[in-house]
Amino acid sequence: MLTVEKIGGTSMSALKEVIDNIIYFERTGELLYNRVFVVSAFSGVTNLLLENKKTKEPGVYHRIVQHKDFHAQLTELTDQLKGINCKYENLGLDLIAANSFIEQHVAKAQTYLESAAIMLASGYVNEGILQAAREILASIGETHSAYVLTNILQHRGLNARLVDLSGFDDQRALTTDERIKDAFSAIDLKSCICIVTGYAKGTEGIMRKFDRGYSEVTFSKIAEILKPQEAIIHKEYHLSTADPGLVGIENVSPVGNTNYDIADQLADVGMEAIHPKASKPLEINGIHLRIKNTFEPGHPGTLITREYVSSLKHVEVITGTDQFVLIDIYDPLMVGNVGSDLEIMQLFARHQISYTFKTTSANSISIVIWENDFDEKVIADLKTSFEKVTIEPVAMVCLLGTNMDYPGLLAKSAAALAKEDINILSAGVALRKVNIQFLIAREHFKKAIIALNKAV
């Protein structure tokens, strides 16, 4: 059967395991083909090109933003990519060809970036050019990793096909979907294995809408177009019942089955099985998604479908984050007043801030947002319209499940937290009861996850 598969950056950096555990595992002959692999850049490369995803340490892109010379950084990047190539020569990589390829590719990117820098210096354009520069840089990482894997597989005798969606040598004004359809139109998938760049060039700019989530969106778009029986994401870990780093690996187990709704709930607290914008086309088209652990190839992983509901009433995943901020808006005039909530939501929309949790009482509305989205301008605007605005850093712990609507779960969970002297600041559960949320003090986050994992 045709599969479309995604390999993340951390897994790509363990390339021997990718080849042994994913490409060749229990496959010979024709079974090696009829597969499409969308690859991320090797771990850390996109951070060097753009910025560190976690620490925000600037990469080459920020040299361009600041109108600084970026040539030395690009040369250093080329050397680092060649260093990565050296690590895989023993796997069969043609080192001379790989080094030549990346030199030529970066040189072409440098030409485009120099033109962009000239346009920026003119003062006539800004945002559009910067976004284009960001896309050009991002594409380097995936083009490099896709070439390396393709070259290795070809030298091992496989009919491997590099599908470069970066569009460096294609000046046609194609949308991302058009580029993908065009790239696969002449490929006989049954007789080859396709290695595809996680970056895809399009007139709409894939990073404008999805930024660093673009490789999963490319993966999703390809699956939507090719209609595989199954889409697979290979990660360096299982989708587990809780974070083994918090509760201990002996106290968790892989989630066998769940549905796309639970995948969305996970993404809402930063625990992405898949980027929510990437999951929607799969869900709508009825394409099953499997999350697999690269380092345990014999394990079936987690199957995510649209219809799945557990036959057993239980909690499937315990998760959360300690990176939230609670904003409480109080005003005695709220009671019976139509429009207070609307006014607050319109203000958040103007500032392009999405919320994860909201609860109300007669005179107050509490909203939880990501700490990274916090903006003092929002608070200032709120204070002009409402009597009192309180801000508090918080953590959220969640119980997730496709079928956990049974008496006593809420009481049992609250009791488990109380037993550890953890005060619940606020709690929420929607009617469908797929996500029970508790807001707590940040310092109690780990203790709360452990307590709930033991209790439910």
N, C-alpha and C positions, 0 to 999 in steps of 0.2 A: 504494500500500500504506500501511496505517496505521503511523505511527512515533510513538514516545514519546521525546522529546528533552529533555536537561538542558543548561541554559546556566549556567556558573559565574559567580561574582561579578566576576572580572577581565574576562571577556568581556562581561558585562552593562554594564560601565562604558565599553565601546567600542560603544555602542548603534547607531551608524550602521553599523558593520561587521556587527553582529548582523543588522540589517535587510537589508543588501545581500547579505551572504555566507551567511546561513542562511535567513532567511524567504523572500527573493525569488530567490536564486541559481538560475538556469536553471529557473524555475518561473513559469507564468502560469495564469490561469483556475482550473480545478478542481484542478490540481496543487498549488495553494497550500494546499489544505485537507486534511482527514484527518490532521492532525498535532497532537500535544499537546506543548506546551513547558512544562517545569517550570523556573522561574527562581529563581536565588539573589538575595539582596539585592545592591545595587550594592557594589562593592569598598570595604571598610573600614567599612560601616554596621553590620554585626553586631558588629564590634570595639567600636564606640562604645556599642552597646546592652548588650553582655555584658562582654567583656574582649578585649584584643588576643590573638589566637590564638598569636602567636609570643612577644611580649614580656611578656604577661600584664598589661599596663597596664590598670587597672580601668575599666569603663564604668559606665553607669547602674545596672546590676544590683548592683554592689558598694556603691553608696550605700544601697540597700535592705538589703543584708546587714548593713551597719554601723549601721543605724537612723539614717541621716542623711537630711536633706531632699534629694529628688531632682527637685523641680519645675523648678529652674533648668536642670538638665542636660537634662530632657525638652524644655524650651522651646528650648534651644540645638540639640538634635537636630532639632527641627521646622524650625528655620531652615536647618540644614545640608541637610535633605532638600528644602526649597524651593530651595536653591541648586543642588542636583542637577537639579531640575525645570527651572530656567532654562537649563541647558546643552542641554536637548533641545527647547526651544521651536522651534528652527529645523528640527527633524525633523518637526514637525507636532503636538507636544503642546499640548493646551489648558491653558495655564499656570494660568488662574484655576480651572478645574475640578480640576486636579491638586493645587494648593495647598490648595483647600478640602477635598479628599478626605483629604489627609494630616493636616490640622488636626483634622478630625472623628475620624479614626482614633486619633491620639495622645491626643486628649481622652478618648475612651472608654477607652483603655488606662490613662490616668492615673487614671480613676475606679476601675478594677479594682485598680490598684497601691496606691491610697490605702487601699482596704479591706484589702488584704494587709498593708500597713504597720501598720494598727490591730491586726490579728490577731497579728502578730509582736510588737508592743509589749505585748500582753496576757500574753505568756509561756506561753500554753497550747499553742501550736503553733509549729513552726519549720521543719523540713526540707520538709514537704509544701507549705507556703505559699511557701517560697523557690523551690521547683521550679516552682510555678505562675507565680510572678513572672518567672522566667527564660523560661518558654514564652511568656508574654504579650509580653515585650520582644522576643524573637527573631522573633515573627510580624510585627512592624512592618516590618522590613526587606524581607521577601519580598512582603508585601502592597503596599508602596510600589512596588517594581520591577515587579511584575506589572501593577499599575494603569497605570503609565507606558507600558509597552510596548503594552498593550492599547489604550489611548487613542490612541497614535500610529498604530497599524495601522488602527483604526476610522476615523480621520480621513483615511487614505489609501484608504479605500473597501473595506477587507477586512471580511469577516464574522468579526471577532475576538471571542472570548468570554472574559471574565475568570472563572476558576474559583477563587474565594477559599476555601481550605480552612482558614483561620485560625479560623473559627467564632465570630467576635466577635458576630455577631447571631443566633447559633443556640445555644440553651441545652439542646438535646437531648443526652443522655448516649450519644454514639456512639463506638465504637472508631475508630481511624484508618481501618481497612479499610472499615468501615461508612460513614464520612463520604465516602470516595472513591467508593464504589459509588453512594451517594445523589447525589453531585454530578454524576456522569456519566450517571445513569439516564435523564435526559430530554434529553440532548444528541445531536443528529445529527452525528456527527464528520465525515461525508463532506461536509458543507456548511459547515463552519466550521473555524477554527483556534483552539485553546484555549491560553490563557496561564494557567498554574497556579502558585499560591504554593508555594514550596519547603518552607514550614512547613505541617504538617497537624495540626489539633487532634484529640486522641483521649483517651478516658478513661484509657488506659494511660500517656499522656504520652510523646510520641515522643523528647523530649530525655532522659528518664530513662535510656533504654537506649543512645541514640546520640549524645547531646550535639551537638557541632558538625557531626556527619555526617548530621544529620537530613534535609537537602534531597535528598541522594542516596538515602536510604531512602524518602522520599516518591516520588521518581522511580521507584524499583524497585517499590514497592507498586502504583503506577499501572500500570506495565508488566505486572506479574503479573496484575492484574485485567482490563486491556484486551486482553492477549495480542497485541501488535503483532508484525509480522514482524521488526522490528529496533528496538532501543533505541540511542540515540545520545547521547553526552556530548560537548559542545563545550567545548574548553579553549583556552587561549592558546598552547599548544605541542603538538607531536607527542609521542606515546609513542615515544621514540627508543632506539637501541641503547646509548646512554650519555648522560650529562648533557652537553649541548653547552657549558654554562657551565664545565665542568671540562676537557673534552678538546678543545674547539673545534668549532664547528658544521660545519666541513669534514670532521671525523673521525667523524661520526655519520650515521645514516640512519633514517627512520621504520621502525618495526616493522610489517610488512604484516599478518601473522596471528600469533595466539597463542591460548592457551586460558585458561580460568578459573583453572586451577591456577597458572599463571605470574602471573596478576593477583593471586592471594592471596600469592604469594611476594614480589611487589613491595610490597604493602601491609604485609607483615611487617617491612620495613625503611623504612617511611614514604614510599615512592614510589607513592602510590595512583593507579592508573588509575581505580579505583572503590573506595568503602568496602567492606571485605570482608562486612559485614552486608548491604549493598545488593546485592552480586553474587550471593549464594546463591539468592534467588528467581528471578533471571534464569537462572542455571545449571540449577537444578532443573526449570524450565519450558521449557528448551531455547530460550530467547530469545537471539538473537545480540546482542552489544553492540559498537558501533563507537565508537572514540575519534577525534574529528576536531579539526583545528586551525581555529579560527574565522577566522584570517587567511590561510588557504590553502584556500578553499572547493572548488577543483577537485581537491584531493588526496583520495583515498579514505580515508585514515587507517588505523587499526589495527582489524581485525575480530577480536573475541574470541568464540570458540565453545567448546562443551563438548568436542567431539571432536577438535579440530585437533591434529595432530602433524606437525611438519615432515618432509618427505620427505628433506631434506638434514640430515645430522648437523652441527650447528653451535651456537654460543652465540648466543642471540637478544638478550640484554640484559646489560650489565655495570652494576651499581649498588651501593648500600650507604649507610652513614651513619657519621658520627663522633660520634654521640650515645648511645653505649652504655656500660654499666658491666659489667665482669666481676667476678663474685663466686666465688671459689674456696673451697670448704669441704673441709678436710683433717682426717682423723682415722685413726690407725693401726688402730682397731677396726672400720673399715668393711669390711675384707677378709673375705669370706665371711659377712658379717652381712646377713641378710635384713631390709629395712625402713629402711635409712639414707636411701635415695632417697625412699621414701614419706614419711618424717618431714619431709624438706626440702620436698617438694611440698605437703604439708598446711600447712606453715608459710607458704609463699608464697600459698597459697589463702586462708588466714585474713586475710592482709594485702592481698588483692585485687590481687596482682601477677602478671602474666603474663610468661613468659620467651620469648626468641626463639631461643636457642641453648643446648644442653647437651651436655657431654661428660664421660666418666667414666674413671677408672683404678681400681686396686685400693683406694687409700686417699683418693681425692679426687673431688669432683664440681664441675665448673665450669659456672656458669650466667650467661648474658648477659641483662640487662634494659635497658630504656630508662632513661636518666639521670633523666628526669622522674619515673619511678616509684620511684627509689631512696629508701629509708626507713631511717633509723638504727635504728628499732625492730626491723626485720627482722634487721639485723646483730646487735643485742643478743640477740635470741632464738636466732639461730644459734650464737652464742658460748656460750650456756648449755648447748648439747647437743654441740658439736663442739670439738675441740682448737684448731684454728686457722682463722680466716676472713680471707682476703685480698681487698682491693678494688682494682680498677685500671680507670681510664677507658680505653676502647678504641674502635677503629673496626672496622667489618666491611665487607668487599667481597665481592660475590657474582657468580657466573656463573649466569645463568638460561637455560633452554631447554627446549623440549618434546621435543627429540631430540638430546642431546649426549653420549650414552654411547658414547664411542669411546676407544680406547687412547691414552694419552699426554697427554690433556687436563690431568689433575691435575699431571703432571710439568712440562708446558709452562707452566702457570700459575705453579707454584712457582718455576720457573727465571726467569720474567719478573720476579717480585718479588725474587728473590735478586740478579738483575742490577742492581737499583736499591738494593741494600743494605737491603731491607725484610725484617725478621725476621717470620716467621709465628708468632704466639703460640699459636694453635690453629687447627684446620681441621675441617670437618665436611661429610659428604655422605651423604644417605640413599640407600637402595637404588634408589629410582626415578630418582635422578640428574637431577632437574630444577633443583637448586640446590646449587652448590658454594660453601661459605662459608669465608672466611679472616678470622681475627681478627688485627689488627695494631695498632701504636701509632697514636694519633690523628694525630700530626704527619705520618704517612706516607699519610694517606687519599687526598689528591688525586694524589700521585705513584703510588700503587698503582692507582687507577682508570685513569690514563693508560697505565701499563705494561701492564696487562691488555688494555686496548682496542687497543693496538698488537700485542700478541702473539697474541690469540685471535680 
